[in-house]
């Protein structure tokens, strides 16, 4: 049985994967088939970095997050993946699906976490190629100087995360997003100047926003910075100690589902998900 939202400790407790209890309409055998599809598909994507896309990104060996949203009309289910370069997360993607009748159709959503240009290719076709960097690092005001020991830096990031709040906006309705208290990914390095960790915000059980803490070095000092990456088509605002510091608002330049040339791209109904058994309508 997959237990309700249990954090599984990975890499000495620094990285976690969580799952949600399947409902009676999404049994374990179907979840296994969906996971096989997501993981096979993630491995088919080739991501690269740089102006000439010569630097190949590495797909992290396991999904960071597996989820099912029983509150969704379409019984959404998906997994979150990350691609790295020299241990730093450069792109994250959610491969997920919706049920229509007795079939499931896939949605492939990607967001850049890079200051450089990226490109994602699948089956020899370019799926996504942002024309600009995907993040804008924001200094965390009043944050302590990064600690010398990795364990203490992790504690600092967990503490800093509690000073943030995130909301999404549906017309006149505003909802607080729920922060997972543990990071879902720790930057794969022991070097102080390169350390960082990713946290995730949810609405119900759907991942809506990634928050990445990392250390950025200047000529004078090394300081904590934070970046955000949306996985939502709604307006989102983020506050730090009650002061708004980041906002996504859909516009003509940045539509709700993004575009193949923007930092975020979410393509619906990419293909029918192959399942060994069909559910009745």
ABEGO torsion letter per residue (X at the ends): XBBBGBBBBBGGGABBBBBBBBBAABBAAAAAAAAAAAAAAAAABBBBBEAAGABBBBBBABBABBBBBAABAAGBBBBBBBBBBGGBBABBBBBBBBBBEABBBBBBBBBBABABBBBBBBGGBBABBBABBABBBBBBBGBBBBBABAAAAAAAAAAAAAABBBBBBBEABBBBBBBBABBABBBBBABAAABEBBBBBBBEABBABBBBBBBBBBAABBBBBBBBBBBBABBBBBBBGGBBABBBBBBAABBAAEBAABABBBBBGABBBBBABBBBX
